[in-house]
């Protein structure tokens, strides 16, 4: 089982940057694919970015492509989301997701990102 704790959210102006971190417990972190999702008020949770177990493969939603970068440090059991050129529509609770080799999903508690116009 994996436990996930997000951090790094906050309030930023349009055009600003934030870096989210997700610290994972457990010795099998390197076997998990990791992803970031987000949920804006009144909307469903949506996919943002994903990275494979080695960090060699990434995938992004069209809405964040070119602005966000997902990365991971398996030695630190941590995945990151660097968010640049932030827009008000990026305002949401951001959730870290881990998927193990048996396709079981684990979620963090979320961190709030608010982008002011």
C-alpha positions in Angstrom: 0.0 0.0 0.0 1.1 3.5 -0.8 0.3 6.7 1.1 0.6 10.0 -0.7 1.1 13.5 0.7 0.9 16.5 -1.6 2.4 19.9 -0.8 3.3 23.2 -2.6 -0.1 24.6 -3.4 -1.0 28.2 -2.8 -2.2 31.5 -4.2 -0.4 32.8 -7.3 -1.1 35.5 -9.9 -1.8 34.8 -13.5 1.4 34.0 -15.3 3.1 32.8 -12.2 4.6 29.4 -11.3 4.2 26.8 -8.6 5.8 23.5 -8.0 3.8 20.7 -6.4 5.4 17.8 -4.6 3.9 14.4 -3.7 5.8 12.3 -1.2 5.0 8.6 -1.2 5.5 6.1 1.5 6.5 2.5 0.8 9.5 0.7 -0.7 7.8 0.0 -4.0 7.4 3.6 -5.2 9.6 3.0 -8.1 7.2 0.4 -9.5 4.3 2.8 -9.6 3.2 5.0 -12.4 2.4 8.4 -11.0 0.0 11.1 -12.1 -1.5 14.4 -11.2 -5.3 15.1 -11.5 -7.2 18.2 -10.6 -10.8 19.1 -9.6 -12.2 22.5 -9.9 -15.3 23.6 -8.0 -18.4 22.1 -9.5 -16.5 20.0 -12.0 -15.4 16.4 -12.2 -11.8 15.4 -11.4 -9.7 15.5 -14.6 -6.4 14.1 -15.7 -3.4 16.5 -15.8 -0.1 14.7 -16.3 1.4 11.2 -15.9 4.8 9.7 -15.7 5.9 6.0 -15.9 7.8 4.1 -13.3 11.3 5.1 -14.7 10.5 8.7 -15.6 11.3 8.0 -19.2 7.7 8.4 -20.4 5.3 11.3 -19.7 1.8 12.2 -20.9 -0.1 15.5 -20.6 -3.6 16.7 -21.0 -3.9 19.2 -23.8 -5.0 21.9 -21.3 -1.6 21.8 -19.6 0.8 20.7 -22.3 3.7 23.1 -22.8 3.1 24.7 -19.4 3.3 21.9 -16.9 6.1 19.4 -16.4 5.9 16.2 -14.4 9.0 14.5 -13.0 10.0 12.0 -10.3 12.9 11.2 -8.1 12.7 7.5 -7.1 15.5 7.9 -4.6 13.3 10.4 -2.7 10.0 8.7 -3.3 8.7 11.9 -4.7 6.9 13.1 -7.8 6.7 16.8 -8.9 4.5 19.0 -11.0 6.2 22.2 -12.2 3.4 24.6 -13.3 4.4 27.6 -15.3 2.3 30.3 -17.0 -0.6 29.7 -14.7 -4.1 30.8 -15.7 -7.2 31.3 -13.6 -8.7 28.2 -15.1 -5.9 26.2 -13.5 -7.5 26.9 -10.1 -8.4 23.6 -8.6 -7.5 21.0 -5.9 -4.6 19.0 -7.3 -4.4 15.3 -6.4 -1.5 12.9 -6.7 -2.2 9.5 -7.9 -0.2 6.3 -7.8 -1.0 3.1 -9.8 0.8 -0.1 -8.9 1.6 -3.0 -11.2 -1.8 -4.6 -10.4 -3.5 -1.4 -11.5 -4.7 -0.5 -8.0 -5.0 3.3 -7.5 -4.0 5.4 -4.5 -4.8 9.0 -3.9 -3.4 11.8 -1.8 -5.6 14.3 0.1 -5.1 17.1 -2.4 -3.5 20.6 -2.3 -5.3 23.8 -3.3 -4.0 25.9 -6.2 -5.6 29.3 -6.7 -4.6 31.5 -9.6 -5.8 35.1 -9.3 -6.6 37.2 -12.4 
